[in-house]
Amino acid sequence: MKPLPTDVPWAFEGQGSAWVESPLQFLSAVEAYTAHRLSTQGCILLRQDAPGLPEVHAALRRLFPAAPPAALARRPTRPRSTDFTWVVGDAFSGRVQRMLLRAPRCRLVVVDDGLAVWHLLRLLTAPAPRPLLRAGARRTPARLALGKAAVRVLRRAAQEGRLTVFTVLPLPPGLAGATADAGIRVIRHGFPLLRALPAQDPPAERRILLGTALVNDGLVRLPEYLGWLDRRLAQGPVAYRPHRREDPRVLERLAADPRARLVRTGLPAELELRRLGAGYAVRGLPSTALVSLGLLARGASVGADAVPAHWWTDAAPAGLREDLAATADLINGEGRGAGA
């Protein structure tokens, strides 16, 4: 493995810690730490009740013993001084926002948590401050007040040059300029650490489908998704990797279908499928995982099927529909051979 760079322009010295709440956030934080030396002390704190995090940490430690130290925790560690780098994966988390209000003016790094990074940057670059709330979140008075206070803290950090976003996603047209004007430093990466790690044994099936949480979250209609699965299964056997929030009804249907093998390891696709070679095809509805695999699984065909308009439920915000359509275009443009 080539040595990781330590002389990059935005490397930070001093103390620091990361607070992550999902497997993707954890992998992104490890990439940020190892490739860019965000701090010389500290560790990655894994939210104690977050599914899959201990398993991802154990798997990564086996592959990369030099990974930054990690520990299970019930809450984030409050930054202690201005000479501190605080890495977070979910700027919409109430825990993170409450800690932001109590933190000194330290360096802040936001790592990937899916398409939420686009939503975050739009809120931070809006002409007037808008509360940091997830799309579709309940807008209670208390939550609005916290979101308004948090957006002021992050906008001030951007103006003072203390805010960095570390992401695998390119920014949509117009957002890159607005982000730069706001003072937010955006670093795009391609998972260099994961690409350098030894390859896993590939699955026996040449066709792999990635699951989705869109049905379970009430955003996509179940019958339409099951129909899509039937059409995909009619093309030949597949290994189906469920999303960690997959709808149980989808899993029940697939468990009874001999054409599908459910692969439930608890590990993210980015970790297990990172070096698929030629002859493999990975498909699914638009997702950040497919964006990542388009960069990691260079030999494979990686593509996304756009979500038709009639699949959406009334609960699906227009902004989410637009972002997923843009993500499908991105995957199919960067994923080489996406028409498999």
Disulfide bonds with the S-S distance in Angstrom:
none
